[in-house]
Amino acid sequence: MYQQIILIGNLGNDPELRHTASGTAISSFRLAVNKQWTTPEGEKREKTTWFRISAWQKQAELVSQYLTKGRQVMVIGEIEEASTYINKAGEAAASIEVTARTIKFLGGEHGGVNEEETVFQTNVAPQATGKKAPAKRQLAEADIPF
């Protein structure tokens, strides 16, 4: 079986880089995906869905180094699980966990270099095999991430 999710949104926090006991890098961040629509009565509406994204190995290090809160990215990955919690308003809410396979930096220029085609990919999640997965990446501009 196979499933994939594609998300485009903005980081809700700076990525948090940590390492497993075996030294494998993992970076996590929250991603806000907004949906906007107009009701039949002409009223504009908006809904935000939050995802918790995990990136592994070299991809984790690059994400932690180059992404910051508010930055727009596209994430292609697999849904791992959903967890429920009570939000600040006291209402039940859910967080959806996603393991990133591909992260593309979007949203214009950063550091003076245009980032039109920068993509970071990972083939297999380390937690799925228990082994360190090889990182595969495609970079433009001689390994400059954007």
ZALO-413043 format. One record per residue (C-alpha): residue in three letters; x, y, z; chain. Coordinates in nm, 4 decimals, padded with zeros to 6 digits. Example, Ala and Ser with C-alpha at 12.3 -4.5 7.8 and 13.67 -1.06 7.14 Angstrom:
+-----+----------+----------+----------+---+
:   r :        x :        y :        z : c :
+-----+----------+----------+----------+---+
: ALA :  01.2300 : -00.4500 :  00.7800 : A :
: SER :  01.3670 : -00.1060 :  00.7140 : A :
+-----+----------+----------+----------+---+
% end
This chain:
+-----+----------+----------+----------+---+
:   r :        x :        y :        z : c :
+-----+----------+----------+----------+---+
: MET :  00.0000 :  00.0000 :  00.0000 : A :
: TYR :  00.1062 :  00.3542 : -00.0639 : A :
: GLN : -00.0190 :  00.7001 :  00.0254 : A :
: GLN :  00.1146 :  01.0490 : -00.0375 : A :
: ILE :  00.0144 :  01.4004 :  00.0605 : A :
: ILE :  00.1165 :  01.7274 : -00.1049 : A :
: LEU :  00.0993 :  02.0428 :  00.1066 : A :
: ILE :  00.1776 :  02.4070 :  00.0344 : A :
: GLY :  00.1830 :  02.6322 :  00.3354 : A :
: ASN :  00.3814 :  02.8514 :  00.5704 : A :
: LEU :  00.5997 :  02.7488 :  00.8633 : A :
: GLY :  00.4350 :  02.8201 :  01.1973 : A :
: ASN :  00.7665 :  02.8062 :  01.3825 : A :
: ASP :  01.1388 :  02.7838 :  01.3178 : A :
: PRO :  01.2413 :  02.4208 :  01.2573 : A :
: GLU :  01.3688 :  02.2359 :  01.5651 : A :
: LEU :  01.6751 :  02.0208 :  01.4923 : A :
: ARG :  01.7592 :  01.7264 :  01.7178 : A :
: HIS :  01.9346 :  01.3915 :  01.6824 : A :
: THR :  01.8346 :  01.0349 :  01.7611 : A :
: ALA :  02.0485 :  00.8250 :  01.9978 : A :
: SER :  02.2295 :  00.6859 :  01.6917 : A :
: GLY :  02.3067 :  01.0379 :  01.5640 : A :
: THR :  02.0464 :  01.0641 :  01.2861 : A :
: ALA :  01.9292 :  01.4249 :  01.2381 : A :
: ILE :  01.5565 :  01.5006 :  01.2588 : A :
: SER :  01.3982 :  01.8410 :  01.2164 : A :
: SER :  01.0361 :  01.9229 :  01.2966 : A :
: PHE :  00.8185 :  02.2217 :  01.2211 : A :
: ARG :  00.4503 :  02.3107 :  01.2040 : A :
: LEU :  00.3007 :  02.3937 :  00.8655 : A :
: ALA : -00.0134 :  02.6069 :  00.8244 : A :
: VAL : -00.2139 :  02.5293 :  00.5098 : A :
: ASN : -00.4831 :  02.7876 :  00.4363 : A :
: LYS : -00.8009 :  02.7379 :  00.2363 : A :
: GLN : -01.0001 :  03.0412 :  00.1217 : A :
: TRP : -01.3443 :  03.0495 : -00.0384 : A :
: THR : -01.6466 :  03.2698 : -00.0878 : A :
: THR : -01.9893 :  03.1564 :  00.0298 : A :
: PRO : -02.2915 :  03.1759 : -00.2044 : A :
: GLU : -02.3870 :  03.4911 : -00.0093 : A :
: GLY : -02.0540 :  03.6542 : -00.1056 : A :
: GLU : -01.8904 :  03.6209 :  00.2378 : A :
: LYS : -01.5189 :  03.5440 :  00.2320 : A :
: ARG : -01.4115 :  03.2544 :  00.4541 : A :
: GLU : -01.0772 :  03.1066 :  00.5513 : A :
: LYS : -00.9739 :  02.7888 :  00.7294 : A :
: THR : -00.6254 :  02.6901 :  00.8457 : A :
: THR : -00.5208 :  02.3280 :  00.8893 : A :
: TRP : -00.2014 :  02.2578 :  01.0835 : A :
: PHE :  00.0423 :  01.9767 :  01.0056 : A :
: ARG :  00.3486 :  01.8664 :  01.2037 : A :
: ILE :  00.6279 :  01.7954 :  00.9525 : A :
: SER :  00.9347 :  01.5807 :  01.0241 : A :
: ALA :  01.2389 :  01.5789 :  00.7966 : A :
: TRP :  01.5275 :  01.3334 :  00.8368 : A :
: GLN :  01.9046 :  01.3227 :  00.7832 : A :
: LYS :  02.0655 :  01.5788 :  00.5477 : A :
: GLN :  01.7203 :  01.7146 :  00.4600 : A :
: ALA :  01.6656 :  01.7843 :  00.8325 : A :
: GLU :  01.9915 :  01.9756 :  00.8563 : A :
: LEU :  01.9152 :  02.1867 :  00.5469 : A :
: VAL :  01.5605 :  02.2621 :  00.6606 : A :
: SER :  01.6881 :  02.3688 :  01.0015 : A :
: GLN :  01.9598 :  02.5843 :  00.8465 : A :
: TYR :  01.7561 :  02.7644 :  00.5796 : A :
: LEU :  01.3895 :  02.7756 :  00.6821 : A :
: THR :  01.2328 :  03.0137 :  00.9326 : A :
: LYS :  00.8889 :  03.0883 :  01.0701 : A :
: GLY :  00.6557 :  03.2282 :  00.8028 : A :
: ARG :  00.8492 :  03.0814 :  00.5090 : A :
: GLN :  00.6417 :  02.9182 :  00.2335 : A :
: VAL :  00.7245 :  02.5589 :  00.1340 : A :
: MET :  00.5792 :  02.2646 : -00.0541 : A :
: VAL :  00.6012 :  01.9331 :  00.1297 : A :
: ILE :  00.5418 :  01.5942 : -00.0308 : A :
: GLY :  00.5291 :  01.3158 :  00.2229 : A :
: GLU :  00.3381 :  01.0458 :  00.4040 : A :
: ILE :  00.0823 :  01.0878 :  00.6797 : A :
: GLU :  00.2053 :  00.9052 :  00.9890 : A :
: GLU : -00.0690 :  00.9693 :  01.2447 : A :
: ALA : -00.3124 :  01.2226 :  01.3824 : A :
: SER : -00.3257 :  01.3224 :  01.7477 : A :
: THR : -00.5928 :  01.5179 :  01.9306 : A :
: TYR : -00.5448 :  01.8044 :  02.1743 : A :
: ILE : -00.7349 :  02.0953 :  02.3311 : A :
: ASN : -00.6523 :  02.4300 :  02.1673 : A :
: LYS : -00.6199 :  02.7702 :  02.3369 : A :
: ALA : -00.9940 :  02.8318 :  02.2950 : A :
: GLY : -01.0657 :  02.5108 :  02.4875 : A :
: GLU : -01.1901 :  02.3277 :  02.1787 : A :
: ALA : -01.0905 :  01.9820 :  02.0576 : A :
: ALA : -00.8437 :  01.9956 :  01.7678 : A :
: ALA : -00.6152 :  01.7557 :  01.5812 : A :
: SER : -00.2547 :  01.7625 :  01.4668 : A :
: ILE : -00.1590 :  01.5596 :  01.1608 : A :
: GLU :  00.1931 :  01.4141 :  01.1559 : A :
: VAL :  00.3687 :  01.3991 :  00.8165 : A :
: THR :  00.7116 :  01.2574 :  00.7291 : A :
: ALA :  00.8561 :  01.4662 :  00.4459 : A :
: ARG :  00.9977 :  01.2954 :  00.1386 : A :
: THR :  01.0426 :  01.6163 : -00.0634 : A :
: ILE :  01.0564 :  01.9761 :  00.0564 : A :
: LYS :  01.0639 :  02.2577 : -00.1972 : A :
: PHE :  01.1420 :  02.6073 : -00.0776 : A :
: LEU :  00.8927 :  02.8588 : -00.2193 : A :
: GLY :  00.8090 :  03.2218 : -00.1671 : A :
: GLY :  01.0591 :  03.4383 : -00.3534 : A :
: GLU :  01.4146 :  03.5337 : -00.2777 : A :
: HIS :  01.6228 :  03.4676 :  00.0299 : A :
: GLY :  01.9861 :  03.5546 :  00.0718 : A :
: GLY :  01.9999 :  03.7159 : -00.2719 : A :
: VAL :  01.9656 :  03.3880 : -00.4642 : A :
: ASN :  01.6413 :  03.2999 : -00.6417 : A :
: GLU :  01.5091 :  02.9616 : -00.5298 : A :
: GLU :  01.2864 :  02.8513 : -00.8144 : A :
: GLU :  01.3876 :  02.4847 : -00.8404 : A :
: THR :  01.5418 :  02.3815 : -00.5097 : A :
: VAL :  01.4192 :  02.0431 : -00.3915 : A :
: PHE :  01.5380 :  01.8228 : -00.1056 : A :
: GLN :  01.4338 :  01.4564 : -00.1113 : A :
: THR :  01.4666 :  01.1560 :  00.1165 : A :
: ASN :  01.3879 :  00.8061 : -00.0107 : A :
: VAL :  01.2900 :  00.6120 :  00.3031 : A :
: ALA :  01.2048 :  00.7220 :  00.6545 : A :
: PRO :  01.4601 :  00.5860 :  00.9031 : A :
: GLN :  01.1881 :  00.4885 :  01.1505 : A :
: ALA :  01.0266 :  00.2643 :  00.8881 : A :
: THR :  01.3331 :  00.0441 :  00.8433 : A :
: GLY :  01.5255 :  00.1044 :  01.1614 : A :
: LYS :  01.8259 :  00.1897 :  00.9424 : A :
: LYS :  01.9765 :  00.5121 :  00.8263 : A :
: ALA :  01.8184 :  00.5933 :  00.4875 : A :
: PRO :  02.0292 :  00.7415 :  00.2096 : A :
: ALA :  01.9487 :  01.1051 :  00.1461 : A :
: LYS :  01.8799 :  01.1938 : -00.2152 : A :
: ARG :  01.8634 :  01.5554 : -00.3174 : A :
: GLN :  01.8416 :  01.7666 : -00.6272 : A :
: LEU :  02.0028 :  02.1083 : -00.6002 : A :
: ALA :  02.0346 :  02.4066 : -00.8235 : A :
: GLU :  02.3242 :  02.6524 : -00.8234 : A :
: ALA :  02.6043 :  02.4224 : -00.7005 : A :
: ASP :  02.4429 :  02.3098 : -00.3732 : A :
: ILE :  02.3062 :  02.6489 : -00.2737 : A :
: PRO :  01.9663 :  02.5567 : -00.1299 : A :
: PHE :  01.7849 :  02.8491 : -00.2919 : A :
+-----+----------+----------+----------+---+
% end
